[in-house]
Structure formats: C-alpha cells, structure tokens
C-alpha cells in the first residue's frame, strides 16, 4: 500500500503522543513492505532529513499560532497528498476532520484517528471549544471511517453521534533496563526518583502532583518531564515552587526518555482529558508502579495494574504508601508489564491498522488481526463525560461487530 500519515508535527518524534504513534506505526508498516509518507511541520523539523527508517518525510510550512498551527499545516498536507495518489490517508486529530472529504473527492479513502475529547482542554477559549465540538460531528461523516484509541471514547461516539468506529489502542514497548550512565546527565540514580510526564497544560494537573508531593517527606526527587507551547504562564506557575526536590527537565525524547521511564521508583499520572494517554502506557511498559488519577479513560488503561487516587490528599497518601512499602512496587511493576504485553503491543496494533487501512483501500490485508479487546459496558463511564445516555443499550449494538464500519 501507498499510505500517507498527516496531522502530526512529524517524525522522528519530538513532541507528543501523536508523533510517537506516527513514528511507531509508519516504521513498522515500512518493514512490512508498504510505502509510507509522514508529513511534518517545518518548525519541528531540521528540514534536511528526507527519510527516517525507510519512511518518506515531507516537511511543509504552517502558521506558528496556537489556533492555526495544526489546521493550516493539515490543509497544506492534504492538498499536497491529493496529487500523489495514495491508496489511503490516515489523518490524526479530530480537529482535522474538516479536510478529510477533499481526498475522497479524488477517490482516496481517509481514516481519522479522533483522539480524545480535545474540546475539554482548559487552554481553549469558547471559539476553540466550539471548533472541536463541530469537528467531532464532522468526523462522523466526512472521513471514510474513524478510529478511536479508547473504549470510553468509542462508547462516546456511539452514544452521542450513533457513529460506529474501530477501536485500536495506543502501544508501548515492554522493557526495564538499568541505565545509570544516562541518568547521570540528569543528576539522578536508578529507582531513586518519582516520575511525572505530560504536556504541561492545566488539565494534565502537574500543579496537583506538585501540591501532593510537597506534602510527602522523602529524599526521592519529583522529576517532571514535558513542556507545552503557548503555556508559558502555567509553566512559570509550576516552576515557582519553593521545593528544591522538584526537577523540571523539559521535553525529553528517544533513549533518554526510555531510560527515565525504565528507572523510576514510581510514576504519577494525572491527566483528566483525552482518550488513551501514551505516557501512561509507556510507563507501565517500562515496569513502573503507576499512581493514576481516577478517570474512566485512565481506569481503562490501568485496570488492576496500578493504584488510583481521587484528590491531592489521596495522592499524597498513596505516595507515602508506596514509599513505605517497596514490595507494592514490585507487585505493580509485574502487573503493569503483563498488561501492556497483553493489550498494548505495537506489533498487534500495527496488525490492526494494516488490516483496517487495507480494507479502506479495497486491498487484501496480509495479516488478520486478533479480535479487539472488549469489556463489560459501563454506562456511568459515558455519563461521566458530561452527557446523558438515555438509549445507551441500543447504541452499544456497535459492540456486536467491531468492524461494522467497514461493511
């Protein structure tokens, strides 16, 4: 197949989850004989690299602006892609759904990965939230098909919009390896720090993690990895902490990032918006005992393989608990790695995407994927997203066939 992936900042990944997803999926598809092109943004790329592990890279400009960066780049990418006759185009982010119809007019099917409920992020004003809400609706009919990365988000689209979607999770590698030489550059020692990773935006609650940590007596530093464009005021607020034990490392990628994940004593996850959060799955795959904010999406990923908390005080209690009981750490590390191996393996996820993309392109898939994982329906989880579910049972008929979208 000739496949284009667009809507991200590009690869090699140097920003967030969609970029890591694009890199992991594209490079694996190339090893299976497909011709894959990933579109990237000029200000996130050196502009000199034309390929990455066999993946073609096309770097295009955009307007570097909080509200226009993504959509302007995606529009330019779509216009470029139309004339290169791809068999299928994978578009990341529901915000880009408005452009999914253009390739279809030229006979090219489009698949949109809608991600989570982006409009709930506090960084958006009313106009941004309205645009994302409209984009959700547009994604239900402008693309050829949509894919969700969490059961809760699939339930949401089935309930609110009566829209069938394929559910394919995010992936992670499973490995834990001591890397003292890598940690040295950060002034850290293996198993001697608490790790937090996310974009530093209000709904990811780094401020709550800092507040809870400041209540805990420990010599283990809290290491905060991440940053965010257009969030200078919030980041400055975080860094105003008077606690010298807190270290801000900014964005970290590649082997350095893997080493930080694989050598933490425990990992704290505090996001409350979105679907599947890549950093959480990566932390679990790296063998971390994860302390996770109690939301439907986070519970779905974690299952019984981590420890949940509901508030700042509760997080402080759980931190003290794992610091005082090292045996808990070992137990949850084993559970976390087993869960990722069973549910979030990149090769199986690639199988699912390869099959779906081939079906949309009208081609024969070489690998039949294993059935997608399912679980009991929990009405409260969908209601917690803020919408009533009067006819939830009827709408969940989509669960009878995960691949109904393609029929």
NUNU-215785 format. One record per residue (C-alpha): residue number from 1; x, y, z. Coordinates in Angstrom, 2 decimals. Each point is the difference from the previous one (the first is absolute). Last residue first. Example, Ala and Ser with C-alpha at 12.3 -4.5 7.8 and 13.67 -1.06 7.14 Angstrom:
+-----+---------+---------+---------+
!  nr !      c1 !      c2 !      c3 !
+-----+---------+---------+---------+
!   2 !   13.67 !   -1.06 !    7.14 !
!   1 !   -1.37 !   -3.44 !    0.66 !
+-----+---------+---------+---------+
***
This chain:
+-----+---------+---------+---------+
!  nr !      c1 !      c2 !      c3 !
+-----+---------+---------+---------+
! 407 !  -19.28 !   -3.14 !    5.84 !
! 406 !    3.16 !    1.73 !    1.16 !
! 405 !   -1.45 !    1.82 !    2.97 !
! 404 !   -1.52 !   -3.26 !    1.25 !
! 403 !    3.51 !   -1.12 !    0.93 !
! 402 !   -0.42 !   -0.21 !    3.74 !
! 401 !   -3.18 !   -2.02 !   -0.43 !
! 400 !   -2.45 !   -0.61 !    2.83 !
! 399 !    1.53 !    2.99 !    1.79 !
! 398 !   -1.82 !    2.37 !   -2.37 !
! 397 !   -3.19 !   -1.08 !    1.73 !
! 396 !    1.14 !    2.48 !    2.65 !
! 395 !   -2.49 !    2.53 !   -1.35 !
! 394 !   -2.94 !   -2.10 !    1.07 !
! 393 !    1.29 !   -0.46 !    3.54 !
! 392 !    0.91 !    3.68 !    0.33 !
! 391 !   -3.44 !    1.32 !   -0.84 !
! 390 !   -0.34 !    2.70 !    2.67 !
! 389 !    3.71 !    0.60 !    0.27 !
! 388 !    0.31 !    3.48 !    1.44 !
! 387 !    3.15 !    2.00 !   -0.70 !
! 386 !    2.84 !    1.31 !    2.17 !
! 385 !    2.85 !   -2.40 !   -0.65 !
! 384 !   -0.96 !   -1.69 !    3.27 !
! 383 !   -3.14 !   -1.28 !   -1.72 !
! 382 !    2.19 !   -2.12 !   -2.25 !
! 381 !    1.76 !   -1.58 !    2.97 !
! 380 !   -3.24 !   -0.37 !    1.93 !
! 379 !   -1.44 !   -2.15 !   -2.79 !
! 378 !    2.69 !   -2.64 !    0.52 !
! 377 !    0.00 !   -2.56 !   -2.79 !
! 376 !    1.81 !   -3.22 !    0.84 !
! 375 !    3.34 !   -0.44 !   -1.71 !
! 374 !    1.43 !   -0.39 !   -3.48 !
! 373 !    3.40 !   -0.61 !   -1.53 !
! 372 !    0.28 !    0.16 !   -3.76 !
! 371 !   -0.03 !   -3.40 !   -1.66 !
! 370 !    3.45 !   -1.05 !   -1.25 !
! 369 !    0.99 !    1.63 !   -3.25 !
! 368 !   -0.13 !   -1.77 !   -3.37 !
! 367 !    3.33 !    0.70 !   -1.66 !
! 366 !    0.60 !    0.46 !   -3.73 !
! 365 !   -2.99 !    2.28 !   -0.57 !
! 364 !   -1.38 !   -0.15 !   -3.53 !
! 363 !   -0.73 !    3.40 !   -1.48 !
! 362 !   -3.12 !    2.16 !   -0.21 !
! 361 !    1.82 !    3.00 !    1.45 !
! 360 !   -2.31 !    0.03 !    3.03 !
! 359 !    0.61 !   -3.71 !    0.51 !
! 358 !    3.76 !    0.48 !   -0.28 !
! 357 !   -0.03 !    2.83 !    2.54 !
! 356 !   -1.97 !   -2.13 !    2.48 !
! 355 !    2.23 !   -3.06 !   -0.36 !
! 354 !    3.20 !    2.02 !    0.28 !
! 353 !   -1.40 !    1.90 !    2.98 !
! 352 !   -0.88 !   -3.23 !    1.83 !
! 351 !    3.32 !   -1.67 !   -0.77 !
! 350 !    1.82 !    3.15 !    1.12 !
! 349 !   -1.82 !   -0.26 !    3.33 !
! 348 !    1.13 !   -3.62 !    0.23 !
! 347 !    3.59 !    1.05 !   -0.63 !
! 346 !   -0.21 !    2.92 !    2.42 !
! 345 !   -1.16 !   -2.15 !    2.95 !
! 344 !   -2.58 !    1.81 !    2.13 !
! 343 !   -2.32 !   -2.67 !    1.37 !
! 342 !    1.91 !   -3.11 !    1.12 !
! 341 !    3.54 !    1.38 !    0.23 !
! 340 !   -1.34 !    3.20 !    1.54 !
! 339 !   -1.90 !   -1.95 !    2.65 !
! 338 !    2.98 !   -2.23 !    0.84 !
! 337 !    2.27 !    3.03 !    0.39 !
! 336 !   -2.44 !    1.68 !    2.36 !
! 335 !   -0.62 !   -3.08 !    2.15 !
! 334 !    3.71 !   -0.62 !    0.49 !
! 333 !    0.67 !    3.62 !    0.95 !
! 332 !   -3.04 !   -0.08 !    2.29 !
! 331 !    1.41 !   -2.83 !    2.10 !
! 330 !    3.53 !    1.40 !    0.12 !
! 329 !   -1.20 !    3.42 !    1.15 !
! 328 !   -2.28 !   -1.48 !    2.64 !
! 327 !    3.01 !   -1.79 !    1.53 !
! 326 !    1.65 !    3.41 !    0.43 !
! 325 !   -2.53 !    0.94 !    2.72 !
! 324 !    0.87 !    3.34 !    1.65 !
! 323 !    0.46 !    1.88 !   -3.27 !
! 322 !   -3.04 !   -1.73 !   -1.48 !
! 321 !   -2.21 !    1.08 !    2.91 !
! 320 !    1.39 !    3.52 !    0.30 !
! 319 !   -0.79 !    0.56 !   -3.67 !
! 318 !   -3.49 !   -1.43 !    0.50 !
! 317 !   -0.72 !    2.39 !    2.88 !
! 316 !    1.28 !    3.01 !   -1.96 !
! 315 !   -2.16 !   -1.07 !   -2.93 !
! 314 !   -3.04 !   -0.17 !    2.30 !
! 313 !    0.71 !    3.50 !    1.29 !
! 312 !    0.25 !    1.39 !   -3.53 !
! 311 !   -3.17 !   -1.79 !   -1.06 !
! 310 !   -1.51 !   -3.19 !   -1.41 !
! 309 !    2.79 !   -2.60 !   -0.09 !
! 308 !    0.54 !   -3.22 !   -1.96 !
! 307 !    2.69 !   -2.64 !    0.47 !
! 306 !    1.21 !   -2.13 !   -2.91 !
! 305 !   -0.39 !   -3.26 !   -1.91 !
! 304 !   -3.62 !   -0.74 !    0.90 !
! 303 !   -1.30 !    1.76 !   -3.12 !
! 302 !    2.53 !    2.67 !   -0.97 !
! 301 !   -1.13 !    0.87 !   -3.52 !
! 300 !   -3.73 !   -0.04 !    0.65 !
! 299 !    0.45 !    1.63 !    3.38 !
! 298 !    1.79 !    2.91 !   -1.66 !
! 297 !   -2.80 !    0.53 !   -2.51 !
! 296 !   -2.73 !   -0.23 !    2.65 !
! 295 !    1.80 !    2.43 !    2.36 !
! 294 !    1.69 !   -0.73 !    3.36 !
! 293 !    3.36 !    1.75 !   -0.16 !
! 292 !    2.73 !   -2.64 !   -0.28 !
! 291 !    2.85 !   -1.10 !    2.24 !
! 290 !    2.03 !   -2.30 !   -2.26 !
! 289 !    2.45 !   -2.61 !    1.28 !
! 288 !    2.36 !    0.08 !   -2.92 !
! 287 !    1.24 !   -2.83 !   -2.16 !
! 286 !    0.92 !    1.90 !   -3.16 !
! 285 !   -3.18 !   -1.32 !   -1.62 !
! 284 !   -1.99 !    1.68 !    2.77 !
! 283 !    1.77 !    3.31 !   -0.57 !
! 282 !   -0.51 !   -0.27 !   -3.75 !
! 281 !   -3.70 !   -0.69 !    0.51 !
! 280 !   -0.27 !    3.06 !    2.25 !
! 279 !    2.04 !    2.21 !   -2.33 !
! 278 !   -2.21 !   -0.93 !   -2.95 !
! 277 !   -3.23 !    1.34 !    1.54 !
! 276 !   -3.02 !   -1.91 !   -1.30 !
! 275 !   -2.92 !    2.33 !   -0.54 !
! 274 !    0.10 !    3.64 !    0.96 !
! 273 !   -0.50 !    2.12 !    3.10 !
! 272 !    0.80 !   -0.73 !    3.68 !
! 271 !    3.76 !   -0.45 !    0.02 !
! 270 !    1.66 !   -0.72 !    3.34 !
! 269 !    2.48 !   -2.86 !   -0.41 !
! 268 !    2.68 !   -0.59 !    2.64 !
! 267 !    2.79 !   -2.54 !   -0.64 !
! 266 !    1.97 !   -2.00 !    2.55 !
! 265 !    3.62 !   -0.71 !    0.91 !
! 264 !    1.03 !    1.19 !   -3.46 !
! 263 !    2.64 !   -1.86 !   -2.01 !
! 262 !   -1.92 !   -1.18 !   -3.07 !
! 261 !   -1.81 !    3.27 !   -0.64 !
! 260 !    3.11 !    2.19 !    0.28 !
! 259 !    1.97 !   -2.44 !   -2.16 !
! 258 !   -2.71 !    0.02 !   -2.66 !
! 257 !    0.05 !    3.80 !   -0.08 !
! 256 !    3.78 !    0.11 !   -0.38 !
! 255 !   -0.17 !   -2.64 !   -2.74 !
! 254 !   -2.35 !    2.09 !   -2.11 !
! 253 !   -1.61 !    3.16 !    1.33 !
! 252 !    0.16 !    2.53 !    2.84 !
! 251 !   -2.05 !    3.20 !    0.11 !
! 250 !    0.64 !    2.19 !    3.04 !
! 249 !    2.11 !   -1.41 !    2.85 !
! 248 !   -1.70 !    1.67 !    2.96 !
! 247 !    1.35 !   -1.33 !    3.33 !
! 246 !   -1.93 !    0.22 !    3.29 !
! 245 !    2.03 !   -0.66 !    3.18 !
! 244 !    0.74 !    3.72 !    0.44 !
! 243 !   -3.62 !    0.67 !    1.06 !
! 242 !   -0.64 !    3.75 !   -0.35 !
! 241 !   -2.38 !   -0.51 !   -2.91 !
! 240 !    0.06 !    2.85 !   -2.52 !
! 239 !    0.74 !   -2.52 !   -2.74 !
! 238 !   -3.63 !   -1.04 !   -0.17 !
! 237 !   -1.23 !    3.59 !   -0.30 !
! 236 !    2.56 !    0.69 !   -2.74 !
! 235 !   -1.35 !   -3.03 !   -1.85 !
! 234 !   -3.54 !    1.39 !    0.24 !
! 233 !    1.05 !    3.42 !   -1.29 !
! 232 !    2.08 !   -1.42 !   -2.85 !
! 231 !   -2.76 !   -2.25 !   -1.33 !
! 230 !    0.09 !    0.96 !   -3.72 !
! 229 !    2.30 !   -2.90 !   -0.86 !
! 228 !    0.09 !   -2.81 !    2.53 !
! 227 !    2.57 !   -1.72 !    2.18 !
! 226 !    0.84 !   -3.47 !    1.18 !
! 225 !    1.85 !   -2.03 !    2.63 !
! 224 !   -0.48 !    0.69 !    3.70 !
! 223 !    2.34 !   -1.84 !    2.39 !
! 222 !   -1.14 !   -0.10 !    3.64 !
! 221 !    3.07 !   -0.56 !    2.14 !
! 220 !    0.35 !   -2.95 !    2.39 !
! 219 !    1.17 !    1.25 !    3.40 !
! 218 !   -3.49 !   -0.41 !    1.40 !
! 217 !   -2.50 !    1.79 !    2.24 !
! 216 !   -3.25 !    0.35 !   -1.91 !
! 215 !   -2.25 !    3.08 !    0.06 !
! 214 !    2.04 !    1.70 !   -2.77 !
! 213 !   -0.75 !   -3.03 !   -2.17 !
! 212 !   -3.74 !    0.67 !    0.17 !
! 211 !    0.37 !    3.64 !   -1.07 !
! 210 !    2.43 !   -0.96 !   -2.78 !
! 209 !   -2.42 !   -2.63 !   -1.31 !
! 208 !   -2.83 !    2.52 !    0.13 !
! 207 !    2.02 !    2.54 !   -1.96 !
! 206 !    0.85 !   -2.63 !   -2.62 !
! 205 !   -3.73 !   -0.29 !   -0.57 !
! 204 !   -0.20 !   -1.13 !   -3.63 !
! 203 !   -3.03 !    2.29 !   -0.36 !
! 202 !    2.23 !    3.02 !    0.68 !
! 201 !    2.55 !   -0.58 !   -2.80 !
! 200 !    3.56 !   -1.20 !    0.47 !
! 199 !   -0.01 !   -2.71 !   -2.64 !
! 198 !    0.50 !   -3.16 !    1.95 !
! 197 !    2.46 !   -2.10 !    2.02 !
! 196 !    0.33 !   -0.42 !    3.80 !
! 195 !    2.74 !   -2.10 !    1.56 !
! 194 !    0.93 !   -0.72 !    3.63 !
! 193 !    3.74 !   -0.41 !    0.61 !
! 192 !    2.55 !   -2.42 !    1.47 !
! 191 !   -0.69 !   -3.22 !   -1.87 !
! 190 !    3.07 !    0.65 !   -2.19 !
! 189 !    1.96 !    3.10 !    1.00 !
! 188 !   -0.47 !    3.56 !   -1.23 !
! 187 !    2.15 !    3.07 !   -0.75 !
! 186 !   -1.54 !    0.34 !   -3.47 !
! 185 !    3.26 !   -0.83 !   -1.82 !
! 184 !    0.49 !   -2.90 !    2.39 !
! 183 !   -3.29 !   -1.59 !   -1.02 !
! 182 !    1.42 !   -1.09 !   -3.34 !
! 181 !    3.06 !   -1.65 !    1.52 !
! 180 !   -2.10 !   -1.69 !    2.70 !
! 179 !   -2.13 !   -1.86 !   -2.55 !
! 178 !   -1.77 !   -2.93 !    1.71 !
! 177 !   -2.32 !   -1.75 !   -2.43 !
! 176 !   -3.75 !   -0.51 !    0.13 !
! 175 !   -1.68 !   -1.09 !   -3.21 !
! 174 !   -3.47 !   -0.28 !   -1.49 !
! 173 !   -0.50 !    2.24 !   -3.03 !
! 172 !   -3.12 !    2.11 !   -0.25 !
! 171 !   -3.18 !    0.25 !   -2.03 !
! 170 !   -3.07 !    2.16 !   -0.52 !
! 169 !   -3.34 !   -1.76 !   -0.30 !
! 168 !   -2.03 !   -0.85 !   -3.07 !
! 167 !   -3.77 !    0.44 !    0.24 !
! 166 !   -1.78 !    0.01 !   -3.37 !
! 165 !   -2.86 !    2.44 !   -0.13 !
! 164 !   -3.76 !   -0.11 !   -0.42 !
! 163 !   -1.75 !    3.34 !    0.40 !
! 162 !   -3.31 !    0.40 !    1.80 !
! 161 !    1.16 !    3.58 !    0.67 !
! 160 !   -0.27 !    0.31 !    3.79 !
! 159 !   -0.08 !   -3.68 !    0.94 !
! 158 !    2.23 !   -1.64 !   -2.60 !
! 157 !    2.45 !    2.92 !    0.13 !
! 156 !    0.16 !   -0.17 !    3.81 !
! 155 !    0.29 !   -3.79 !    0.11 !
! 154 !    2.99 !    0.19 !   -2.33 !
! 153 !    1.48 !    2.65 !    2.29 !
! 152 !   -0.43 !   -2.26 !    3.04 !
! 151 !    1.45 !   -2.97 !   -1.87 !
! 150 !    3.17 !    1.95 !   -0.73 !
! 149 !    2.08 !    0.62 !   -3.13 !
! 148 !   -2.81 !    1.01 !   -2.35 !
! 147 !   -0.01 !   -0.58 !   -3.76 !
! 146 !   -2.08 !    1.79 !   -2.60 !
! 145 !   -1.21 !   -0.98 !   -3.46 !
! 144 !   -0.35 !    1.38 !   -3.54 !
! 143 !    0.52 !    3.46 !    1.44 !
! 142 !   -2.70 !    2.73 !   -0.31 !
! 141 !   -2.83 !   -1.83 !    1.83 !
! 140 !    0.60 !   -0.43 !    3.73 !
! 139 !    3.13 !    2.16 !   -0.01 !
! 138 !   -2.14 !    3.04 !   -0.73 !
! 137 !   -1.80 !   -0.43 !    3.34 !
! 136 !    3.23 !   -0.18 !    1.97 !
! 135 !    1.33 !    2.94 !   -2.01 !
! 134 !   -2.99 !    2.12 !    1.02 !
! 133 !    0.83 !   -0.68 !    3.65 !
! 132 !    3.64 !    0.81 !   -0.69 !
! 131 !   -0.93 !    3.31 !   -1.61 !
! 130 !   -2.31 !    0.89 !    2.87 !
! 129 !    2.76 !   -0.68 !    2.52 !
! 128 !    2.39 !    2.22 !   -1.95 !
! 127 !   -2.54 !    2.79 !   -0.22 !
! 126 !   -0.89 !   -0.25 !    3.69 !
! 125 !    3.66 !    0.29 !    1.00 !
! 124 !    2.33 !   -2.99 !   -0.10 !
! 123 !    2.76 !   -0.56 !    2.58 !
! 122 !   -2.43 !   -1.66 !    2.40 !
! 121 !   -0.17 !   -3.19 !   -2.04 !
! 120 !   -3.54 !   -1.32 !   -0.32 !
! 119 !   -0.07 !    0.65 !   -3.74 !
! 118 !    2.66 !   -2.69 !   -0.47 !
! 117 !   -2.40 !   -2.81 !    0.79 !
! 116 !    2.37 !   -2.85 !   -0.83 !
! 115 !    1.86 !   -1.11 !   -3.16 !
! 114 !   -2.07 !    0.23 !   -3.21 !
! 113 !    2.23 !   -2.28 !   -2.08 !
! 112 !   -1.40 !    0.86 !   -3.43 !
! 111 !    0.04 !   -2.46 !   -2.92 !
! 110 !   -0.20 !    1.30 !   -3.56 !
! 109 !   -0.79 !   -1.73 !   -3.29 !
! 108 !    1.53 !    1.43 !   -3.20 !
! 107 !   -2.35 !    0.43 !   -2.98 !
! 106 !    0.64 !    3.65 !   -0.84 !
! 105 !   -3.05 !    1.22 !    1.92 !
! 104 !    1.15 !   -2.30 !    2.79 !
! 103 !    3.26 !    1.95 !    0.21 !
! 102 !   -1.99 !    3.18 !    0.80 !
! 101 !   -2.48 !   -1.51 !    2.46 !
! 100 !    2.57 !   -0.45 !    2.77 !
!  99 !    0.66 !    3.76 !    0.22 !
!  98 !   -2.66 !    0.74 !    2.65 !
!  97 !    1.27 !   -2.97 !    1.99 !
!  96 !    3.18 !    1.87 !    0.97 !
!  95 !   -1.19 !    0.96 !    3.49 !
!  94 !   -0.77 !   -3.70 !    0.53 !
!  93 !    3.74 !   -0.62 !    0.32 !
!  92 !    2.18 !   -2.24 !   -2.21 !
!  91 !   -0.76 !   -0.59 !   -3.67 !
!  90 !    0.79 !   -3.35 !   -1.63 !
!  89 !   -0.11 !    0.19 !   -3.81 !
!  88 !   -0.65 !   -2.99 !   -2.27 !
!  87 !    1.23 !   -1.30 !   -3.36 !
!  86 !    2.04 !    3.15 !   -0.49 !
!  85 !   -0.27 !    1.86 !   -3.29 !
!  84 !    2.71 !    2.63 !    0.34 !
!  83 !   -2.19 !    2.89 !   -1.15 !
!  82 !   -2.38 !   -0.17 !    2.95 !
!  81 !    2.91 !   -0.19 !    2.43 !
!  80 !    1.16 !    3.57 !   -0.62 !
!  79 !   -3.47 !    1.45 !    0.53 !
!  78 !   -0.43 !   -2.15 !    3.12 !
!  77 !    3.37 !    1.11 !    1.39 !
!  76 !   -0.84 !    3.67 !   -0.58 !
!  75 !   -3.32 !   -0.45 !    1.81 !
!  74 !    1.71 !   -1.92 !    2.80 !
!  73 !    2.56 !    2.77 !    0.48 !
!  72 !   -2.70 !    2.65 !    0.17 !
!  71 !   -2.05 !   -2.10 !    2.45 !
!  70 !    2.79 !   -0.74 !    2.44 !
!  69 !    1.69 !    3.40 !    0.37 !
!  68 !   -3.20 !    2.06 !   -0.21 !
!  67 !   -1.24 !    0.35 !    3.59 !
!  66 !    3.23 !    0.18 !    2.01 !
!  65 !    1.91 !    1.70 !   -2.80 !
!  64 !    3.09 !   -0.89 !   -2.01 !
!  63 !   -1.58 !    0.32 !   -3.42 !
!  62 !    1.00 !   -2.98 !   -2.11 !
!  61 !    2.86 !   -1.25 !   -2.13 !
!  60 !    0.37 !   -3.46 !   -1.55 !
!  59 !    2.37 !   -2.89 !    0.70 !
!  58 !   -0.46 !   -3.20 !   -1.99 !
!  57 !    1.69 !   -3.05 !    1.48 !
!  56 !    0.13 !   -3.40 !   -1.71 !
!  55 !    0.22 !   -2.90 !    2.47 !
!  54 !    2.93 !   -2.42 !   -0.50 !
!  53 !    1.43 !    0.42 !    3.47 !
!  52 !   -0.47 !    3.76 !   -0.25 !
!  51 !    0.14 !    1.67 !   -3.41 !
!  50 !    0.42 !    3.52 !   -1.39 !
!  49 !    1.98 !    1.58 !    2.83 !
!  48 !    1.11 !    3.55 !   -0.76 !
!  47 !   -2.98 !    1.99 !    1.29 !
!  46 !    1.32 !    0.01 !    3.56 !
!  45 !   -3.53 !   -0.77 !    1.12 !
!  44 !   -2.48 !    1.33 !    2.54 !
!  43 !   -0.14 !    3.48 !   -1.56 !
!  42 !   -0.54 !   -1.49 !   -3.46 !
!  41 !   -2.99 !   -2.13 !    0.89 !
!  40 !   -0.12 !   -3.66 !   -0.97 !
!  39 !   -1.71 !   -2.29 !   -2.52 !
!  38 !    0.66 !   -3.73 !    0.30 !
!  37 !    0.28 !   -2.10 !   -3.17 !
!  36 !   -0.30 !   -3.78 !    0.01 !
!  35 !    0.76 !   -2.50 !   -2.79 !
!  34 !   -1.03 !   -3.39 !    1.34 !
!  33 !    2.26 !   -3.08 !    0.09 !
!  32 !   -0.57 !   -1.29 !    3.51 !
!  31 !    3.11 !    1.80 !    1.29 !
!  30 !   -1.60 !    3.21 !   -1.27 !
!  29 !   -3.13 !   -0.65 !    2.07 !
!  28 !    2.16 !   -0.26 !    3.12 !
!  27 !    1.70 !    3.32 !   -0.71 !
!  26 !   -3.33 !    1.72 !   -0.61 !
!  25 !   -1.73 !   -1.34 !    3.10 !
!  24 !    2.72 !    0.81 !    2.54 !
!  23 !    0.80 !    3.40 !   -1.49 !
!  22 !   -3.61 !    1.11 !   -0.41 !
!  21 !   -0.85 !   -1.16 !    3.54 !
!  20 !    3.02 !    1.82 !    1.42 !
!  19 !   -1.15 !    3.17 !   -1.78 !
!  18 !   -3.59 !   -0.45 !    1.17 !
!  17 !    1.21 !   -0.45 !    3.58 !
!  16 !    2.16 !    3.09 !    0.38 !
!  15 !    2.76 !    2.34 !   -1.15 !
!  14 !    3.25 !   -1.17 !   -1.53 !
!  13 !   -0.95 !   -3.10 !   -1.95 !
!  12 !    2.30 !   -0.72 !   -2.95 !
!  11 !   -2.44 !    0.80 !   -1.55 !
!  10 !   -2.65 !    2.60 !   -0.74 !
!   9 !   -2.03 !    2.65 !    1.76 !
!   8 !   -3.11 !   -2.11 !   -0.48 !
!   7 !   -3.03 !    0.42 !   -2.30 !
!   6 !    1.31 !   -2.31 !   -2.70 !
!   5 !    0.68 !   -3.64 !   -0.77 !
!   4 !    0.13 !   -0.98 !   -3.69 !
!   3 !   -0.18 !   -3.59 !   -1.21 !
!   2 !    0.98 !   -1.73 !   -3.25 !
!   1 !   -0.97 !   -3.61 !    0.51 !
+-----+---------+---------+---------+
***
